[in-house]
Amino acid sequence: MQGVSNSNQAMRRQALFMDLYKSAFPAVAKYVSRMGGDFDEAKDVFQDALIIYYEKVILSPTALKNDIGYLIGTARNLWLKRYYQTSQHLPLDHLEIPLTDEESPSSGRLLRFLETAGRKCMNLLKSFYYDRLSLQEIADEFGYSGTRSATVQKYKCLEKIRETIREKSLAYDDFME
């Protein structure tokens, strides 16, 4: 009798996975494709999400309000994690950010805006984000006592820029021509 019960359980589990695949995989594949992934990567991410779902719901019975939503959300988080881990090592000249013809950043506007933070801040941020110097290298180059001081100074520079944005109520569109 135990064999029939296990077989029945396996068939129900397989039917559940097939239903979840049919319901949730198209949305995950579309999302991964929009984020630069391919079909195989979408399948990998979805299968990993299914395993997490299985561990959460089947192995340790947890009631979910929306199984499909949980599965899609998990897959998206897994994709983002994978995407950012692999894209962080790409040089800036290999990143492709698609802009339409009517949308191109105004480098003059952006540069004038960044200059409000001051020349030293601009150089520090350029060293960190563009030149990819480590915080220790920045501390040495700018004469800070250590990496913690360089981190604090970088934060202060970013806060100056954020404050200017808040004061002028600037938006993304303000930098587009």
Steps between C-alpha positions, in 0.01 A plus 500: 500500500790735576628467140166614359496802734857601403421454132183707535694771683767507229233535229335790689837669547581459129159642405557796736840572345356480148220742596751739656724473193210579265376786716820668611779415256383726214511805729845404630633437148369838384658676798839330456493580127428868568790504745743364240482129575424214264256209508745258665575750776126547554457122534790480749364784713147358490616153603697651790187692602298177483746333736471790745120485468505124561718538810280780635157353433537122476785414736408753768130561445455875483176647378554745215228735383621494141715206388556638151587847629746351747659291227529791254635731772758242602608450139535875450712534812720209391542655154588841642755344731656307210482802267670738741767247597599450137454859379710660775813374333425649158696811406285808448565511126336156460174598669225568252224725623242533226371854446251605241595768247308766685661398829868574546668620815605860498861472612524878535205517739621199695854636527380843621280327754783280631727803524269641769648238732847646445809402305639275776171308522488462124853362496428264789181366341673467162782304663256266669233448234683556173863417573394219738764582761468324833417704808858447623638639173263796528607559861866502392440722197282757679693499828236343725609314812348170384225322314238599758576870442482450124165323541361782714622763253346312206172484693514875573559572131201289400290673766597842358373388161181349647432821691541708184254269324251544785544878509446538128244217482688354208386184325649260248343699216698808600813330368354388170497700176 
